[in-house]
Amino acid sequence: MVETFTQNELIMAIYHELSSDEMVGLETQLNNNFEIEDNFDHLNSMKAELDKLKVSPRQEVIDRLLEFSKSI
């Protein structure tokens, strides 16, 4: 039986949310199917870029919150 993986399943694999049986099937597909491997690599690199992002509020927002907390 040939198993194909959706983009959602590839994302689940990147975040370690697939079962071990599904991971074995995915690893087989990654070794045999260039399109799936390319898609998986692309999604993995996007995850790496997202992991680099640091989201923090502007200093103005922090100052306003601090001022508001003083007035309570």
N, CA and C atoms as a LAMMPS dump frame, in Angstrom:
ITEM: TIMESTEP
0
ITEM: NUMBER OF ATOMS
216
ITEM: BOX BOUNDS ff ff ff
-5.0000000000000000e+02 5.0000000000000000e+02
-5.0000000000000000e+02 5.0000000000000000e+02
-5.0000000000000000e+02 5.0000000000000000e+02
ITEM: ATOMS id mol type element x y z
1 1 1 N 0.842 -1.181 0
2 1 2 C 0 0 0
3 1 3 C 0.887 1.244 0
4 2 1 N 0.604 2.164 -0.902
5 2 2 C 1.343 3.412 -0.972
6 2 3 C 0.615 4.438 -0.117
7 3 1 N 1.358 5.015 0.809
8 3 2 C 0.767 5.994 1.714
9 3 3 C 1.202 7.375 1.269
10 4 1 N 0.267 8.304 1.225
11 4 2 C 0.607 9.685 0.918
12 4 3 C 0.327 10.533 2.146
13 5 1 N 1.036 11.621 2.258
14 5 2 C 0.91 12.478 3.417
15 5 3 C 0.435 13.86 2.999
16 6 1 N -0.523 14.381 3.757
17 6 2 C -1.013 15.727 3.501
18 6 3 C -0.068 16.732 4.133
19 7 1 N -0.227 17.972 3.776
20 7 2 C 0.594 19.026 4.353
21 7 3 C 0.357 19.101 5.868
22 8 1 N -0.878 18.898 6.299
23 8 2 C -1.169 18.907 7.732
24 8 3 C -0.41 17.803 8.459
25 9 1 N -0.326 16.646 7.86
26 9 2 C 0.407 15.538 8.48
27 9 3 C 1.905 15.826 8.531
28 10 1 N 2.411 16.506 7.504
29 10 2 C 3.823 16.882 7.514
30 10 3 C 4.098 17.869 8.647
31 11 1 N 3.2 18.814 8.835
32 11 2 C 3.342 19.775 9.932
33 11 3 C 3.265 19.051 11.272
34 12 1 N 2.346 18.107 11.384
35 12 2 C 2.247 17.326 12.622
36 12 3 C 3.553 16.584 12.89
37 13 1 N 4.179 16.071 11.846
38 13 2 C 5.453 15.361 12.008
39 13 3 C 6.542 16.303 12.502
40 14 1 N 6.571 17.51 11.959
41 14 2 C 7.575 18.494 12.362
42 14 3 C 7.437 18.821 13.845
43 15 1 N 6.197 18.845 14.322
44 15 2 C 5.948 19.153 15.73
45 15 3 C 5.828 17.888 16.584
46 16 1 N 6.269 16.752 16.041
47 16 2 C 6.31 15.469 16.765
48 16 3 C 4.934 15.04 17.274
49 17 1 N 3.925 15.186 16.411
50 17 2 C 2.568 14.825 16.789
51 17 3 C 2.027 13.616 16.028
52 18 1 N 2.871 12.945 15.268
53 18 2 C 2.449 11.732 14.565
54 18 3 C 2.815 10.517 15.414
55 19 1 N 2.051 9.464 15.226
56 19 2 C 2.382 8.216 15.922
57 19 3 C 3.672 7.647 15.343
58 20 1 N 4.262 6.71 16.064
59 20 2 C 5.521 6.122 15.588
60 20 3 C 5.315 5.356 14.281
61 21 1 N 4.163 4.706 14.125
62 21 2 C 3.879 4.003 12.871
63 21 3 C 3.781 4.98 11.702
64 22 1 N 3.12 6.11 11.941
65 22 2 C 2.993 7.111 10.888
66 22 3 C 4.354 7.715 10.546
67 23 1 N 5.201 7.896 11.564
68 23 2 C 6.539 8.437 11.313
69 23 3 C 7.369 7.486 10.463
70 24 1 N 7.233 6.198 10.712
71 24 2 C 7.96 5.213 9.898
72 24 3 C 7.514 5.327 8.436
73 25 1 N 6.2 5.431 8.23
74 25 2 C 5.68 5.592 6.872
75 25 3 C 6.163 6.872 6.224
76 26 1 N 6.212 7.946 7.009
77 26 2 C 6.681 9.222 6.479
78 26 3 C 8.159 9.143 6.102
79 27 1 N 8.96 8.531 6.951
80 27 2 C 10.385 8.41 6.647
81 27 3 C 10.604 7.634 5.353
82 28 1 N 9.797 6.616 5.135
83 28 2 C 9.886 5.858 3.886
84 28 3 C 9.549 6.752 2.699
85 29 1 N 8.475 7.532 2.849
86 29 2 C 8.077 8.437 1.768
87 29 3 C 9.131 9.516 1.524
88 30 1 N 9.733 10.02 2.594
89 30 2 C 10.762 11.046 2.435
90 30 3 C 11.96 10.505 1.653
91 31 1 N 12.256 9.235 1.826
92 31 2 C 13.381 8.625 1.112
93 31 3 C 13.047 8.289 -0.331
94 32 1 N 11.747 8.134 -0.642
95 32 2 C 11.363 7.673 -1.974
96 32 3 C 10.635 8.701 -2.835
97 33 1 N 10.19 9.786 -2.239
98 33 2 C 9.366 10.74 -2.984
99 33 3 C 9.964 12.139 -2.827
100 34 1 N 10.524 12.65 -3.927
101 34 2 C 11.19 13.95 -3.892
102 34 3 C 10.223 15.072 -3.535
103 35 1 N 8.993 15.034 -4.037
104 35 2 C 8.028 16.103 -3.759
105 35 3 C 7.702 16.196 -2.274
106 36 1 N 7.474 15.062 -1.644
107 36 2 C 7.178 15.054 -0.213
108 36 3 C 8.401 15.528 0.564
109 37 1 N 9.576 15.057 0.171
110 37 2 C 10.805 15.482 0.848
111 37 3 C 11.011 16.984 0.714
112 38 1 N 10.799 17.519 -0.481
113 38 2 C 10.958 18.95 -0.724
114 38 3 C 9.959 19.752 0.109
115 39 1 N 8.711 19.303 0.135
116 39 2 C 7.673 19.981 0.911
117 39 3 C 8.009 19.936 2.403
118 40 1 N 8.451 18.781 2.887
119 40 2 C 8.817 18.622 4.293
120 40 3 C 9.983 19.547 4.654
121 41 1 N 10.995 19.601 3.801
122 41 2 C 12.148 20.469 4.05
123 41 3 C 11.734 21.934 4.083
124 42 1 N 10.844 22.316 3.161
125 42 2 C 10.358 23.7 3.116
126 42 3 C 9.596 24.049 4.397
127 43 1 N 8.707 23.165 4.827
128 43 2 C 7.948 23.401 6.057
129 43 3 C 8.876 23.453 7.268
130 44 1 N 9.869 22.599 7.284
131 44 2 C 10.833 22.585 8.386
132 44 3 C 11.618 23.892 8.453
133 45 1 N 12.01 24.421 7.302
134 45 2 C 12.747 25.694 7.296
135 45 3 C 11.839 26.848 7.708
136 46 1 N 10.562 26.797 7.338
137 46 2 C 9.619 27.835 7.787
138 46 3 C 9.463 27.785 9.3
139 47 1 N 9.407 26.589 9.872
140 47 2 C 9.306 26.452 11.325
141 47 3 C 10.543 27.043 11.988
142 48 1 N 11.705 26.786 11.42
143 48 2 C 12.943 27.318 11.984
144 48 3 C 12.926 28.844 11.978
145 49 1 N 12.421 29.441 10.911
146 49 2 C 12.324 30.902 10.845
147 49 3 C 11.323 31.427 11.873
148 50 1 N 10.206 30.753 12.022
149 50 2 C 9.216 31.164 13.023
150 50 3 C 9.789 31.068 14.429
151 51 1 N 10.583 30.045 14.683
152 51 2 C 11.181 29.867 15.999
153 51 3 C 12.154 30.998 16.346
154 52 1 N 12.701 31.659 15.322
155 52 2 C 13.643 32.755 15.551
156 52 3 C 12.945 34.05 15.967
157 53 1 N 11.668 34.153 15.644
158 53 2 C 10.946 35.388 15.934
159 53 3 C 10.795 35.596 17.432
160 54 1 N 10.994 36.807 17.824
161 54 2 C 10.76 37.186 19.21
162 54 3 C 9.711 38.286 19.188
163 55 1 N 8.605 37.996 19.793
164 55 2 C 7.514 38.948 19.799
165 55 3 C 7.466 39.591 21.177
166 56 1 N 7.533 40.895 21.182
167 56 2 C 7.436 41.614 22.447
168 56 3 C 6.716 42.94 22.188
169 57 1 N 6.045 43.444 23.204
170 57 2 C 5.319 44.703 23.015
171 57 3 C 6.283 45.883 22.902
172 58 1 N 5.803 46.933 22.271
173 58 2 C 6.588 48.165 22.194
174 58 3 C 6.756 48.738 23.597
175 59 1 N 7.802 49.474 23.801
176 59 2 C 8.055 50.089 25.104
177 59 3 C 6.916 51.013 25.508
178 60 1 N 6.315 51.69 24.535
179 60 2 C 5.181 52.586 24.804
180 60 3 C 4.027 51.831 25.463
181 61 1 N 3.75 50.646 24.988
182 61 2 C 2.666 49.835 25.55
183 61 3 C 3.006 49.427 26.984
184 62 1 N 4.233 49.036 27.214
185 62 2 C 4.662 48.662 28.566
186 62 3 C 4.52 49.847 29.512
187 63 1 N 4.964 51.023 29.058
188 63 2 C 4.865 52.224 29.891
189 63 3 C 3.414 52.561 30.217
190 64 1 N 2.548 52.436 29.241
191 64 2 C 1.128 52.736 29.483
192 64 3 C 0.519 51.755 30.473
193 65 1 N 0.886 50.499 30.39
194 65 2 C 0.385 49.508 31.338
195 65 3 C 0.881 49.789 32.755
196 66 1 N 2.147 50.156 32.854
197 66 2 C 2.704 50.492 34.16
198 66 3 C 2.017 51.721 34.757
199 67 1 N 1.778 52.725 33.948
200 67 2 C 1.068 53.911 34.414
201 67 3 C -0.348 53.562 34.855
202 68 1 N -1.001 52.759 34.079
203 68 2 C -2.358 52.363 34.429
204 68 3 C -2.369 51.583 35.748
205 69 1 N -1.411 50.708 35.936
206 69 2 C -1.375 49.901 37.156
207 69 3 C -1.115 50.77 38.39
208 70 1 N -0.4 51.88 38.218
209 70 2 C -0.164 52.792 39.331
210 70 3 C -1.443 53.533 39.729
211 71 1 N -2.332 53.745 38.758
212 71 2 C -3.548 54.523 39.03
213 71 3 C -4.649 53.688 39.678
214 72 1 N -4.48 52.426 39.774
215 72 2 C -5.524 51.556 40.351
216 72 3 C -5.434 51.553 41.853
